[in-house]
Amino acid sequence: MPKRGKKAKSAGVLVKSAKYIGNKWGGKYLRAPDIYFKVLDHKGAVCSFGQLAAHIQRNNMQGLLDRQFVLRGEAPDGFPFLHSVKDVQAIRIDRDKLPKVIPSRGQKRAKWLIPDVISNRFIGERLCFFEGGDFVVNDSFFIATLRAEYRKHTVLALLNSTLSLMTLEVRGRKNMGEGVLCIYGPELWSHQIVDPKVLSQQQVSELEKCYESVAVRPVLPIFDEVHQPDRRDLDSVAFDALHLTKGERDAVYQALVEHVQARLSKASSLKPEQIVKRLDAVNATAGIWSGAAADISDADEEEE
């Protein structure tokens, strides 16, 4: 097998293939709702997240001497560590309330990349993008920094809009079982959101004001989240940017809820031994990428 990060030599390949960027063979579009294509029709108002990002990588643990975590009480001087989505409730993460840390082991000040955006690799019924901060992030996440011309809270607000979450649900990988939606580097880079550049200054102010409310409260299961007043206010700004009608806005909510429900329902139909086998495969990946090169090309796994 070729080493990771190096391409194997061709043995007579007749067709040159393009780099995988999150939609091998077009399968995702076969299950996409009509409203998804309606959103894509607004080409001048929609962009990929990769166009906004300065850098995307998996985790930020490369500068640590020790990657074994403990509970905060066991190492009070340890480095705050985001281990799992189970450790946090809100989009905005308080580093001082993270329950786990990486022991310093005499390492006075480790250096790690401080991200603007944190994307969970394995998503269940709570869909969101987390706000980055000065703490260590486990390899269960991809992280990104933004280009200097983009406002962090504006981008995070757009990423967490229902419009964005609907496209995430459509484009994510659904091949791991137990109803898990998998988001790797290619999906994060190609993820489609409203282009911040089409927003007026007033819309930016309104969006960021709404985000301040959404970011600090618990993220609810999507079936409840879509009914929250602060979310609806945030969504209105994103919808207005695309001039969507009321019927189209309702279709976005309906498409997201139905697709998540279908994903979770499909998982419940699996036999217990199938679920265990798939979950074991997921758990087997934990920790194996913590020292890998910081590049999204390291995550070009194909969807089955």
C-alpha positions as a printed Julia matrix, in Angstrom:
304×3 Matrix{Float64}:
   0.0    0.0     0.0
   1.31   3.5    -0.73
   2.21   5.63    2.24
  -0.33   8.2     3.37
   0.15  11.52    1.66
   1.88   9.97   -1.38
   0.13   8.95   -4.57
   0.65   5.49   -5.98
   2.14   5.24   -9.45
  -0.36   4.57  -12.21
  -0.45   1.14  -13.81
  -1.98   2.06  -17.14
  -4.87   4.28  -16.05
  -6.71   5.43  -19.17
  -8.87   8.16  -17.66
  -7.47  10.97  -15.56
  -9.65  11.53  -12.47
 -10.23  14.82  -10.67
  -9.46  15.36   -6.99
 -12.29  14.14   -4.76
 -14.03  17.15   -3.18
 -17.01  15.59   -1.48
 -19.33  14.18   -4.14
 -17.93  11.03   -5.72
 -20.12   9.82   -8.6
 -22.86  12.37   -7.87
 -24.73  10.14   -5.42
 -25.5   13.0    -3.07
 -27.49  14.85   -5.7
 -29.79  11.87   -6.29
 -31.22  12.3    -2.77
 -31.1   16.1    -2.69
 -34.43  17.95   -2.29
 -35.61  20.43   -4.91
 -34.93  23.38   -2.59
 -31.24  22.42   -2.53
 -30.97  23.09   -6.28
 -32.99  26.26   -5.87
 -30.33  27.5    -3.45
 -27.55  26.57   -5.87
 -29.25  28.65   -8.55
 -28.15  31.76   -6.64
 -24.59  31.38   -7.91
 -23.55  34.94   -7.18
 -24.81  34.77   -3.6
 -23.52  31.32   -2.6
 -19.91  30.29   -2.1
 -17.95  27.35   -0.73
 -16.49  27.55    2.75
 -13.09  26.83    1.23
 -13.23  30.24   -0.46
 -13.46  31.88    2.98
 -10.91  29.7     4.76
  -7.22  30.47    5.0
  -6.42  26.99    6.3
  -8.27  23.73    7.07
  -6.83  20.79    8.95
  -7.78  17.93   11.24
  -7.2   18.72   14.98
  -4.49  21.02   16.36
  -2.56  18.56   18.52
   0.65  18.54   16.48
   2.66  20.66   18.95
   1.91  18.6    22.05
   4.38  16.26   23.7
   1.56  14.31   25.34
  -1.8   13.57   23.72
  -3.39  11.61   26.54
  -6.2   13.51   28.26
  -7.32  13.42   31.9
 -10.11  15.07   33.84
  -9.43  18.7    34.67
  -9.17  17.99   38.41
  -6.31  15.55   37.85
  -4.09  18.15   36.14
  -5.18  21.71   37.04
  -2.34  23.18   34.96
  -3.18  21.08   31.9
  -4.11  22.46   28.49
  -7.9   22.8    27.94
  -9.01  20.02   25.61
 -12.12  19.63   23.44
 -12.38  15.87   23.31
 -15.96  15.29   22.16
 -19.19  17.12   21.37
 -20.49  15.51   24.55
 -18.2   17.88   26.47
 -19.99  21.01   25.23
 -23.56  22.2    24.92
 -23.29  25.49   23.05
 -21.7   26.73   19.83
 -19.45  29.08   21.8
 -17.07  27.02   23.92
 -15.8   28.2    27.31
 -12.27  26.83   27.57
 -12.38  27.06   31.36
 -15.39  24.74   31.5
 -14.02  21.99   29.29
 -14.01  18.9    31.55
 -10.82  17.38   30.1
  -7.25  18.63   29.75
  -3.95  17.47   28.27
  -1.31  17.27   31.05
   1.48  19.77   30.43
   4.24  17.31   31.48
   6.58  20.24   32.01
   5.71  21.77   28.64
   5.16  25.37   29.78
   3.4   26.7    26.69
   2.62  24.38   23.86
   1.86  25.96   20.52
  -1.27  25.03   18.66
  -3.3   26.55   15.89
  -6.16  28.65   17.27
  -9.1   28.01   14.93
 -11.99  30.27   14.01
 -14.3   27.39   13.1
 -14.58  23.84   14.44
 -16.43  21.2    12.43
 -17.5   17.95   14.08
 -16.65  14.88   12.02
 -19.46  12.7    13.37
 -22.89  14.36   13.6
 -26.07  12.95   15.11
 -29.26  14.93   15.72
 -27.51  18.09   16.89
 -26.18  19.95   13.84
 -23.89  22.95   14.22
 -20.45  24.43   13.62
 -18.59  25.36   16.8
 -16.79  28.61   17.47
 -13.03  28.14   17.74
 -10.88  29.37   20.61
  -7.58  28.99   22.44
  -7.78  25.32   23.41
  -6.65  21.94   22.09
  -9.03  20.22   19.67
  -9.23  16.45   19.3
  -9.0   14.62   15.98
 -12.76  14.03   16.05
 -12.94  17.51   14.53
 -11.71  19.51   11.56
 -10.69  23.08   12.25
 -10.28  26.15   10.08
  -8.96  29.69   10.17
 -10.57  32.4     8.06
  -9.09  34.78    5.56
  -8.42  38.21    7.04
 -11.2   39.92    5.07
 -13.98  37.84    6.67
 -15.57  38.5    10.06
 -15.49  35.47   12.31
 -18.98  35.86   13.79
 -20.55  36.64   10.42
 -19.18  33.43    8.94
 -20.13  31.38   11.99
 -23.65  32.78   11.86
 -23.99  31.81    8.19
 -22.52  28.36    8.84
 -25.07  27.79   11.6
 -28.06  29.0     9.59
 -30.65  26.36    8.74
 -29.87  27.0     5.08
 -26.28  25.93    5.7
 -27.26  22.94    7.84
 -29.62  21.73    5.11
 -26.8   21.69    2.54
 -24.54  20.0     5.11
 -27.08  17.23    5.62
 -27.4   16.71    1.85
 -23.66  16.6     1.15
 -22.39  14.71    4.2
 -21.4   11.05    4.13
 -23.92   8.58    5.54
 -21.95   5.35    5.35
 -20.86   4.79    8.97
 -24.08   3.49   10.5
 -25.98   4.44   13.69
 -27.39   7.44   11.85
 -24.07   9.29   11.86
 -23.43  12.06    9.33
 -19.7   12.19    8.55
 -18.02  15.46    7.56
 -14.4   15.28    6.45
 -12.06  17.87    4.98
 -13.42  17.68    1.41
 -17.01  18.19    2.61
 -15.98  21.09    4.82
 -14.02  22.79    2.04
 -16.85  22.45   -0.49
 -19.65  23.2     1.97
 -21.96  25.83    0.51
 -23.16  28.89    2.44
 -24.38  32.39    1.71
 -21.44  34.52    0.56
 -20.76  37.15    3.28
 -19.89  39.64    0.54
 -23.53  39.89   -0.6
 -24.69  41.09    2.83
 -25.23  44.77    3.52
 -23.71  46.3     6.64
 -27.15  46.33    8.23
 -27.61  42.63    7.48
 -24.2   41.87    8.97
 -25.15  43.71   12.16
 -28.49  41.9    12.4
 -26.89  38.54   11.69
 -24.19  38.93   14.33
 -26.75  40.15   16.88
 -28.83  37.02   16.29
 -25.72  34.86   16.46
 -24.87  36.17   19.93
 -28.11  34.65   21.18
 -27.82  31.36   19.3
 -24.14  30.84   20.16
 -24.46  30.85   23.96
 -27.47  28.59   24.52
 -27.53  24.79   24.25
 -27.75  23.41   20.73
 -30.96  21.37   20.6
 -31.81  18.31   18.48
 -32.63  19.7    15.06
 -36.31  18.78   15.41
 -36.56  21.3    18.27
 -33.82  23.66   17.12
 -35.65  24.77   13.97
 -38.5   26.16   16.09
 -36.35  28.42   18.29
 -37.16  32.15   17.84
 -33.51  33.28   17.82
 -32.71  30.73   15.14
 -35.63  31.88   13.03
 -34.36  35.47   13.33
 -30.88  34.41   12.22
 -32.31  32.37    9.36
 -34.33  35.31    8.12
 -31.17  37.26    7.33
 -29.69  34.33    5.36
 -32.99  33.77    3.53
 -33.3   37.47    2.7
 -29.83  37.41    1.12
 -31.14  34.86   -1.4
 -34.58  36.5    -1.7
 -36.31  33.23   -0.87
 -40.09  33.2    -0.71
 -42.0   32.01    2.36
 -42.72  28.74    0.61
 -39.03  28.24   -0.17
 -38.06  29.05    3.42
 -40.52  26.51    4.72
 -39.09  24.0     2.24
 -35.6   24.46    3.71
 -36.85  23.6     7.21
 -38.88  20.67    5.92
 -36.0   19.27    3.86
 -33.56  19.42    6.76
 -35.9   17.78    9.26
 -36.98  15.06    6.83
 -33.43  14.19    5.79
 -32.2   13.96    9.39
 -35.21  11.85   10.32
 -34.56   9.53    7.39
 -30.9    9.18    8.37
 -31.74   8.33   11.97
 -34.6    6.02   11.0
 -32.38   4.07    8.64
 -29.96   3.46   11.49
 -32.74   2.13   13.73
 -33.53  -0.5    11.07
 -30.08  -2.06   11.31
 -29.58  -5.27   13.25
 -27.73  -4.82   16.58
 -24.69  -6.72   15.32
 -24.51  -4.44   12.24
 -24.6   -1.34   14.43
 -21.87  -2.68   16.71
 -19.67  -3.57   13.74
 -20.0   -0.1    12.21
 -19.48   1.71   15.5
 -16.38  -0.38   16.17
 -15.05   0.76   12.8
 -15.65   4.4    13.75
 -14.12   4.03   17.2
 -11.06   2.34   15.7
 -10.17   5.61   13.97
  -9.98   7.58   17.24
  -6.5    8.97   17.78
  -4.87   7.64   14.64
  -4.65  11.04   12.93
  -3.39  13.16   15.81
   0.09  13.33   14.35
  -0.88  13.46   10.72
   0.07  16.25    8.36
  -2.17  19.3     8.7
  -3.79  19.25    5.3
  -7.28  18.4     4.08
  -5.78  16.23    1.34
  -5.07  13.76    4.14
  -8.82  13.17    4.38
  -9.69  12.09    0.86
 -11.44   8.9     1.92
 -14.11   7.91   -0.59
 -17.72   7.34    0.37
 -19.01   3.85   -0.11
